[in-house]
Amino acid sequence: MIGAGPAGLTAAYVLGRRGENAVVFEAGDTVGGIAKTVIWEDYRFDLGGHRFFTKLAPIQRLWESVLGEEFLLRPRLSRIYFHGSFFAYPLQARDVLRGLGPLESTRCAVSYIWSRIRPPAQEVTFEDWVVARFGRRLYANFFGPYTEKVWGIPGTELRAEWAAQRIKGFSFGHAVRNILGLERKQATTLIEEFHYPRLGPGQMWEVFAERVEEMEIPVRLRSPVQSIVHDGSRVTAVVAAPNGKPEPLLVDGVLSSMALSDLILCLDPPAPPEVVEAAENLRYRDFCLVALVIDGPEPFPDNWIYLHDPGIRAGRVQNFGAWSPDMVVPGTTCLGAEYFCSEGDDIWTMDEEKLLALTVADLARIGLVDPKRVRDGVRIRVPRAYPIYDESYASALSLIRGYLSSFTNLVTCGRNGMHRYNNQDHSMWTAVLATMNLLDGSHHDVWNVNTELEYHEEGAMVDDLLGAEIGAR
């Protein structure tokens, strides 16, 4: 198994439950991938905000069995900062009218009605998808600028598939019905509570790793995979390099959650030139997390606030104590501002002290912090955080998938292993399906995980497929 994030450790767990011999190789010095918990002094940070919410009952049972009482049920409280006002999220009528005003609210409603009368001819881009469901005025003022801040590209270059995954089941109509109290079925976007490990998301994956090792599957940290040796149809060996020393291991099969581009570039002999080019065309969005330690109680109760103001470089700010009080030192607050960027740009390369000063200025400008109370801070770089669904990703991914299908004992899973913007439960479920495909020669469609329809259907299927095998120690 390559990678010790949620997908990799889930695959290892299933292998262990099946009594298979396996090894997990992890390039980093801790487990969890982007879902790890970062510890700095006496504070714990969540990289990106990892809610534990799923409609897959077996995954929920597995989480609960692994952490028990350490798995907290937390309220979701989040807001959006937009045009100088804070909007509760999910939307509330008083906030919308107060923040936008009657005139602008009416304009947005008219724009939405017009989009229903004259929808875009096709939904190819993110802009097409959002305009069809929210109207052009809300897109131009609300969705478009924030999307460009997050992804670094305009909504006309981002594919509609991203919106279909991340905003599924939600629209202007849903928002209005929610405001009026008429919404019966709650969209995924509007979930108001979630589970969360007491010591941050990494606690889940640390315990997972312990369970896996109890089943005699070693998790080898600081062991990046350098090459994957194959004969054209089967992988025969994996060469990892613990402490920089290459060590080949003969294998019967490989489950990979490493970045899909890296997987292709690791193959020995190399993949065909057109496949290598496709792998090199896959793009990612990085971010820098800036954590500020503040004396005194937390300045706001939200788990996080989305910062839609285009004049503020940060895209979101987390309140780590609202996720779990045990992540911060009593009597202090720790906030984490997320700056979406690309490796090598001005934010990524900015001197840490300058970035800390920028963060304080950003949050003070909108009244979230008092600069006099800021005691300390740290910058954490997070590379390859989000796969980008740009204009070329679909054709590149199709070519790579076609090539990988020629291998009989190599399967991929997880967010980066599939270049899909999956949540943790999606990543875990792709790992379950991929593992069953590898072990049993099954043909479960790993690539179709994470649409609303399959989400429900797979929940029933996993019960039939694994029953009590997953979620019981």
C-alpha positions as CSV (number, residue, x, y, z in Angstrom):
1,M,0.0,0.0,0.0
2,I,1.4,3.4,-1.0
3,G,0.3,6.3,1.2
4,A,-0.9,6.4,4.9
5,G,-3.8,8.9,4.5
6,P,-7.5,8.0,5.0
7,A,-7.6,5.9,1.8
8,G,-4.3,4.1,2.4
9,L,-5.0,3.2,6.0
10,T,-8.5,2.0,5.1
11,A,-7.1,-0.2,2.4
12,A,-4.6,-1.6,4.9
13,Y,-7.4,-2.2,7.5
14,V,-9.4,-4.2,5.0
15,L,-6.3,-6.2,4.0
16,G,-5.7,-6.9,7.6
17,R,-9.2,-8.0,8.2
18,R,-8.9,-10.4,5.3
19,G,-5.7,-11.8,6.7
20,E,-3.5,-10.6,3.9
21,N,0.2,-9.8,4.2
22,A,0.9,-6.1,3.4
23,V,3.2,-3.1,4.0
24,V,2.2,0.6,4.0
25,F,4.8,3.0,2.6
26,E,4.4,6.7,3.7
27,A,6.7,9.4,2.5
28,G,5.9,11.7,5.4
29,D,6.8,11.5,9.1
30,T,3.2,11.0,10.2
31,V,0.0,9.4,9.1
32,G,-3.2,11.1,7.9
33,G,-2.0,12.9,4.8
34,I,-3.8,16.3,4.6
35,A,-6.1,15.0,7.3
36,K,-3.3,14.8,9.8
37,T,-3.2,16.9,13.0
38,V,-0.3,19.3,13.1
39,I,1.1,19.9,16.6
40,W,3.0,23.1,17.3
41,E,4.0,23.9,20.9
42,D,0.8,23.1,22.9
43,Y,-1.6,23.7,20.0
44,R,-3.2,21.4,17.4
45,F,-4.1,22.4,13.9
46,D,-6.5,20.9,11.4
47,L,-5.4,21.5,7.8
48,G,-8.5,22.5,6.0
49,G,-11.2,21.6,8.4
50,H,-12.1,17.9,8.4
51,R,-15.7,17.3,9.3
52,F,-16.5,13.6,9.9
53,F,-19.9,13.3,8.3
54,T,-21.1,10.5,6.0
55,K,-24.2,8.8,4.6
56,L,-22.4,5.5,4.5
57,A,-23.5,3.7,7.7
58,P,-20.6,1.2,7.7
59,I,-18.0,4.0,7.5
60,Q,-19.8,5.8,10.4
61,R,-19.7,2.6,12.4
62,L,-16.0,2.1,11.7
63,W,-15.2,5.7,12.8
64,E,-17.1,5.2,16.0
65,S,-15.6,1.8,16.8
66,V,-12.1,3.1,16.3
67,L,-12.4,6.2,18.5
68,G,-15.2,5.5,20.9
69,E,-15.7,8.3,23.4
70,E,-12.9,10.3,21.8
71,F,-15.2,10.8,18.8
72,L,-17.1,14.0,19.7
73,L,-20.4,15.2,18.2
74,R,-19.9,18.9,17.4
75,P,-22.3,21.6,16.3
76,R,-21.6,23.2,12.9
77,L,-21.5,27.0,13.0
78,S,-20.2,28.9,10.0
79,R,-20.6,32.2,8.4
80,I,-19.7,34.0,5.2
81,Y,-18.0,37.5,5.2
82,F,-19.3,39.3,2.1
83,H,-19.5,43.0,1.2
84,G,-18.7,44.1,4.8
85,S,-21.4,41.8,6.4
86,F,-21.5,38.4,8.0
87,F,-24.0,36.0,6.7
88,A,-25.1,32.9,8.7
89,Y,-24.6,29.7,6.8
90,P,-27.0,28.0,6.2
91,L,-28.7,31.2,5.1
92,Q,-31.1,33.0,7.3
93,A,-33.7,35.6,6.0
94,R,-32.7,38.4,8.4
95,D,-29.0,38.1,7.4
96,V,-29.8,38.1,3.7
97,L,-32.0,41.1,3.8
98,R,-29.7,43.0,6.2
99,G,-26.6,42.2,4.3
100,L,-27.7,42.6,0.7
101,G,-30.6,44.9,1.3
102,P,-34.1,44.6,-0.2
103,L,-33.0,46.0,-3.6
104,E,-30.0,43.7,-4.1
105,S,-32.0,40.7,-2.8
106,T,-34.7,41.5,-5.3
107,R,-32.1,41.8,-8.1
108,C,-30.6,38.4,-7.2
109,A,-34.1,36.8,-7.2
110,V,-34.9,38.2,-10.6
111,S,-31.6,37.0,-11.9
112,Y,-32.3,33.6,-10.6
113,I,-35.7,33.5,-12.2
114,W,-34.2,34.6,-15.5
115,S,-31.7,31.8,-15.3
116,R,-34.5,29.3,-14.9
117,I,-36.3,30.7,-17.9
118,R,-33.1,31.0,-20.0
119,P,-30.6,28.5,-18.5
120,P,-27.2,28.1,-20.1
121,A,-27.3,26.0,-23.2
122,Q,-24.8,23.5,-21.7
123,E,-23.1,23.1,-18.3
124,V,-19.5,22.6,-19.1
125,T,-17.8,25.1,-16.7
126,F,-18.2,26.0,-13.1
127,E,-19.7,29.3,-14.2
128,D,-22.4,27.5,-16.4
129,W,-23.3,25.2,-13.4
130,V,-23.6,28.0,-10.9
131,V,-25.5,30.4,-13.1
132,A,-28.1,27.7,-13.9
133,R,-28.8,27.2,-10.2
134,F,-28.2,30.6,-8.7
135,G,-28.4,33.2,-11.4
136,R,-25.7,35.3,-13.0
137,R,-25.9,38.2,-10.5
138,L,-25.0,35.9,-7.5
139,Y,-22.3,34.2,-9.6
140,A,-20.7,37.5,-10.6
141,N,-20.7,39.0,-7.2
142,F,-20.5,36.0,-4.9
143,F,-19.3,32.7,-6.4
144,G,-17.0,33.9,-9.2
145,P,-14.6,36.1,-7.2
146,Y,-14.3,33.6,-4.4
147,T,-13.8,30.7,-6.7
148,E,-10.9,32.6,-8.4
149,K,-9.4,33.3,-5.0
150,V,-9.5,29.6,-4.0
151,W,-8.4,28.1,-7.3
152,G,-6.3,30.8,-9.0
153,I,-8.3,30.4,-12.2
154,P,-11.6,32.0,-13.4
155,G,-14.8,30.0,-13.2
156,T,-14.8,29.7,-17.0
157,E,-11.7,27.4,-16.7
158,L,-12.9,25.3,-13.8
159,R,-15.0,22.3,-14.9
160,A,-18.6,21.8,-13.8
161,E,-17.8,18.4,-12.3
162,W,-16.2,20.2,-9.3
163,A,-19.4,22.1,-8.5
164,A,-21.5,18.9,-9.0
165,Q,-19.3,17.2,-6.3
166,R,-19.0,20.0,-3.8
167,I,-22.3,21.9,-4.0
168,K,-24.6,19.0,-4.9
169,G,-28.2,19.1,-3.8
170,F,-28.0,22.9,-3.1
171,S,-29.3,25.8,-5.2
172,F,-30.9,29.3,-4.9
173,G,-34.2,27.5,-4.6
174,H,-33.0,25.3,-1.8
175,A,-31.6,28.4,0.0
176,V,-34.9,30.3,-0.3
177,R,-36.9,27.3,0.9
178,N,-34.4,26.9,3.8
179,I,-34.8,30.6,4.7
180,L,-38.6,30.2,4.7
181,G,-38.5,27.0,6.7
182,L,-40.0,25.0,3.9
183,E,-37.0,22.7,3.1
184,R,-37.7,19.2,4.2
185,K,-34.8,17.3,2.8
186,Q,-31.5,18.7,4.0
187,A,-28.7,19.1,1.4
188,T,-25.3,17.9,2.2
189,T,-24.1,21.5,2.1
190,L,-26.4,22.4,5.0
191,I,-25.4,19.8,7.6
192,E,-25.6,21.4,11.0
193,E,-23.6,19.0,13.2
194,F,-20.8,16.5,12.6
195,H,-18.4,14.2,14.5
196,Y,-14.8,15.1,15.2
197,P,-11.9,13.5,17.1
198,R,-11.1,15.2,20.4
199,L,-7.5,15.8,19.4
200,G,-8.1,16.7,15.7
201,P,-8.5,14.5,12.6
202,G,-5.1,13.0,12.8
203,Q,-6.1,11.2,16.0
204,M,-8.4,9.0,13.9
205,W,-5.6,8.0,11.5
206,E,-3.1,7.5,14.3
207,V,-5.4,4.9,15.9
208,F,-6.1,3.4,12.5
209,A,-2.4,2.9,12.1
210,E,-2.2,1.3,15.5
211,R,-5.0,-1.1,14.5
212,V,-3.3,-1.9,11.2
213,E,0.0,-2.7,12.9
214,E,-1.8,-4.9,15.4
215,M,-2.8,-6.9,12.4
216,E,0.9,-7.3,11.5
217,I,0.8,-4.8,8.7
218,P,3.7,-2.4,9.2
219,V,3.3,1.3,8.5
220,R,6.7,2.6,7.4
221,L,7.0,6.4,7.7
222,R,9.6,8.5,5.9
223,S,9.7,5.8,3.2
224,P,8.9,7.5,-0.1
225,V,8.4,5.2,-3.1
226,Q,11.0,5.9,-5.8
227,S,9.9,3.4,-8.4
228,I,7.3,0.8,-9.2
229,V,8.7,-2.0,-11.3
230,H,6.5,-3.8,-13.8
231,D,6.6,-6.1,-16.8
232,G,4.0,-4.2,-18.8
233,S,0.9,-5.9,-17.3
234,R,1.8,-6.6,-13.7
235,V,3.7,-4.8,-11.0
236,T,6.5,-7.0,-9.7
237,A,8.3,-4.8,-7.1
238,V,8.1,-1.5,-5.2
239,V,11.3,0.3,-4.4
240,A,10.9,2.6,-1.4
241,A,13.7,4.6,0.2
242,P,13.6,4.8,4.0
243,N,16.2,7.3,5.1
244,G,17.2,7.8,1.5
245,K,18.3,4.2,1.0
246,P,16.4,2.4,-1.8
247,E,15.0,-1.0,-0.8
248,P,13.2,-3.1,-3.3
249,L,10.2,-5.3,-2.2
250,L,8.7,-8.0,-4.4
251,V,4.9,-7.7,-4.4
252,D,1.8,-9.5,-5.7
253,G,-0.1,-6.3,-6.0
254,V,-0.2,-2.6,-5.3
255,L,-2.9,-0.3,-3.9
256,S,-1.8,3.3,-4.4
257,S,-3.1,6.6,-2.9
258,M,-0.1,8.6,-3.9
259,A,-0.6,11.5,-6.3
260,L,-1.6,10.1,-9.6
261,S,1.0,12.1,-11.5
262,D,3.7,10.8,-9.2
263,L,2.5,7.3,-9.7
264,I,2.9,7.5,-13.4
265,L,6.3,9.1,-13.1
266,C,7.5,6.3,-10.8
267,L,6.8,3.5,-13.2
268,D,9.8,1.5,-14.3
269,P,10.0,1.0,-17.3
270,P,8.4,4.4,-17.9
271,A,4.9,4.9,-19.2
272,P,4.4,5.9,-22.8
273,P,5.3,9.5,-23.5
274,E,1.7,10.6,-24.0
275,V,0.7,9.2,-20.6
276,V,3.7,10.9,-19.0
277,E,2.6,14.2,-20.6
278,A,-0.9,13.7,-19.3
279,A,0.4,13.1,-15.8
280,E,2.5,16.2,-15.9
281,N,-0.6,18.2,-17.0
282,L,-2.5,17.3,-13.8
283,R,-2.5,20.4,-11.6
284,Y,-3.0,21.0,-7.9
285,R,-3.9,23.9,-5.7
286,D,-1.7,24.4,-2.6
287,F,-2.3,26.6,0.5
288,C,-0.6,28.1,3.5
289,L,-2.2,27.8,6.9
290,V,-1.2,30.7,9.2
291,A,-2.1,29.9,12.8
292,L,-2.3,32.8,15.3
293,V,-2.2,32.4,19.0
294,I,-4.3,35.0,20.7
295,D,-4.6,35.8,24.4
296,G,-8.1,35.6,25.9
297,P,-11.3,34.0,24.8
298,E,-12.2,33.2,21.2
299,P,-13.4,36.3,19.3
300,F,-16.1,34.4,17.4
301,P,-17.9,31.0,18.0
302,D,-17.8,29.7,14.4
303,N,-15.9,26.6,13.4
304,W,-14.9,28.6,10.3
305,I,-15.7,31.8,8.4
306,Y,-15.5,32.0,4.6
307,L,-13.9,35.2,3.5
308,H,-15.5,36.3,0.3
309,D,-14.1,39.8,0.4
310,P,-11.8,40.1,-2.7
311,G,-9.7,42.6,-0.8
312,I,-8.6,40.0,1.7
313,R,-6.1,37.4,0.5
314,A,-7.1,34.7,3.0
315,G,-10.0,32.5,1.8
316,R,-11.1,31.1,5.1
317,V,-10.4,31.3,8.8
318,Q,-10.8,28.4,11.3
319,N,-11.4,28.6,15.0
320,F,-9.7,25.5,16.3
321,G,-11.2,25.6,19.7
322,A,-14.7,25.5,18.2
323,W,-13.7,22.2,16.6
324,S,-12.6,20.8,19.9
325,P,-11.6,22.7,23.0
326,D,-8.7,20.3,23.7
327,M,-6.9,21.6,20.6
328,V,-6.0,24.9,22.3
329,V,-4.5,26.0,25.6
330,P,-7.2,27.1,28.0
331,G,-7.5,30.9,28.3
332,T,-6.2,31.4,24.7
333,T,-7.5,31.2,21.2
334,C,-6.0,29.7,18.1
335,L,-7.2,30.8,14.7
336,G,-6.0,29.4,11.4
337,A,-6.2,31.5,8.2
338,E,-6.0,29.7,4.9
339,Y,-4.3,31.3,2.0
340,F,-4.9,29.4,-1.2
341,C,-1.9,29.7,-3.5
342,S,0.4,27.8,-5.9
343,E,3.8,26.5,-5.0
344,G,6.4,29.2,-5.8
345,D,4.0,32.2,-5.9
346,D,4.2,35.3,-3.7
347,I,2.2,33.8,-0.8
348,W,4.1,30.5,-0.9
349,T,7.5,32.1,-0.8
350,M,6.6,35.1,1.4
351,D,8.8,35.5,4.5
352,E,7.0,33.9,7.5
353,E,7.0,37.1,9.5
354,K,5.5,39.1,6.6
355,L,2.8,36.5,6.1
356,L,2.0,36.6,9.8
357,A,1.7,40.4,9.7
358,L,-0.6,40.1,6.6
359,T,-2.8,37.6,8.4
360,V,-3.2,39.9,11.4
361,A,-4.0,42.8,9.2
362,D,-6.5,40.8,7.1
363,L,-8.4,39.5,10.2
364,A,-8.2,42.8,12.1
365,R,-9.6,44.7,9.1
366,I,-12.9,42.8,9.4
367,G,-13.0,42.8,13.2
368,L,-12.0,39.2,13.8
369,V,-8.9,39.8,15.9
370,D,-7.4,42.6,18.0
371,P,-3.8,42.9,16.9
372,K,-2.7,43.8,20.5
373,R,-3.9,40.3,21.7
374,V,-1.9,38.3,19.1
375,R,0.9,36.6,20.9
376,D,2.5,34.2,18.4
377,G,2.0,32.5,15.1
378,V,3.3,30.0,12.6
379,R,3.0,29.3,8.9
380,I,2.5,25.8,7.6
381,R,2.8,25.0,3.9
382,V,0.4,22.4,2.5
383,P,1.4,21.2,-1.1
384,R,-1.0,19.5,-3.4
385,A,-4.0,20.0,-1.2
386,Y,-6.7,20.2,-3.9
387,P,-6.8,18.5,-7.4
388,I,-7.8,21.2,-10.0
389,Y,-10.5,20.4,-12.4
390,D,-9.2,22.6,-15.2
391,E,-9.9,22.4,-19.0
392,S,-7.3,19.7,-19.6
393,Y,-7.8,17.5,-16.6
394,A,-10.6,15.2,-18.0
395,S,-8.7,14.2,-21.1
396,A,-5.5,13.7,-19.1
397,L,-7.3,11.6,-16.5
398,S,-9.0,9.5,-19.2
399,L,-5.7,8.7,-20.9
400,I,-4.1,7.8,-17.5
401,R,-7.0,5.6,-16.5
402,G,-6.9,3.8,-19.8
403,Y,-3.3,3.1,-19.4
404,L,-3.5,1.9,-15.8
405,S,-6.4,-0.4,-16.6
406,S,-3.8,-2.6,-18.5
407,F,-2.3,-3.6,-15.2
408,T,-3.9,-6.5,-13.5
409,N,-2.6,-5.9,-10.0
410,L,-2.3,-2.1,-9.7
411,V,-5.3,-0.1,-8.4
412,T,-5.6,3.5,-7.2
413,C,-7.8,5.1,-4.6
414,G,-8.3,8.3,-2.5
415,R,-8.2,12.0,-3.3
416,N,-4.8,12.3,-4.9
417,G,-4.7,8.7,-6.1
418,M,-7.7,9.5,-8.3
419,H,-7.2,13.2,-8.8
420,R,-10.7,13.7,-7.4
421,Y,-11.8,16.2,-4.8
422,N,-13.1,13.5,-2.3
423,N,-14.1,13.9,1.3
424,Q,-12.6,11.5,3.8
425,D,-15.6,9.1,3.7
426,H,-15.4,9.1,-0.2
427,S,-11.7,8.4,0.0
428,M,-12.2,5.5,2.4
429,W,-14.9,4.0,0.3
430,T,-12.8,4.1,-2.8
431,A,-10.2,2.3,-0.8
432,V,-12.7,-0.4,0.2
433,L,-13.8,-0.9,-3.4
434,A,-10.3,-0.8,-4.8
435,T,-9.1,-3.4,-2.3
436,M,-12.0,-5.8,-3.1
437,N,-11.2,-5.4,-6.8
438,L,-7.6,-6.3,-6.2
439,L,-8.3,-9.2,-3.9
440,D,-11.3,-10.8,-5.5
441,G,-11.2,-9.6,-9.1
442,S,-14.3,-7.6,-8.6
443,H,-15.4,-4.8,-10.9
444,H,-16.7,-2.2,-8.5
445,D,-16.7,1.3,-10.1
446,V,-14.2,3.2,-7.9
447,W,-14.4,6.2,-10.2
448,N,-18.1,6.7,-9.7
449,V,-17.9,7.3,-6.0
450,N,-19.0,10.8,-4.9
451,T,-22.2,11.7,-6.6
452,E,-25.4,12.0,-4.6
453,L,-27.2,9.0,-6.3
454,E,-24.3,6.6,-5.9
455,Y,-23.7,7.8,-2.3
456,H,-27.0,6.3,-1.3
457,E,-26.8,3.2,-3.4
458,E,-23.3,2.4,-2.2
459,G,-24.3,2.7,1.4
460,A,-26.6,-0.3,0.9
461,M,-24.1,-2.1,-1.2
462,V,-21.3,-1.9,1.3
463,D,-23.5,-3.5,4.0
464,D,-24.1,-6.4,1.7
465,L,-20.4,-6.6,0.6
466,L,-18.7,-6.4,4.0
467,G,-21.4,-6.6,6.7
468,A,-19.9,-6.6,10.1
469,E,-16.4,-7.1,8.7
470,I,-15.8,-3.4,8.5
471,G,-16.5,-1.5,11.7
472,A,-15.7,-4.4,14.1
473,R,-12.3,-5.0,15.6
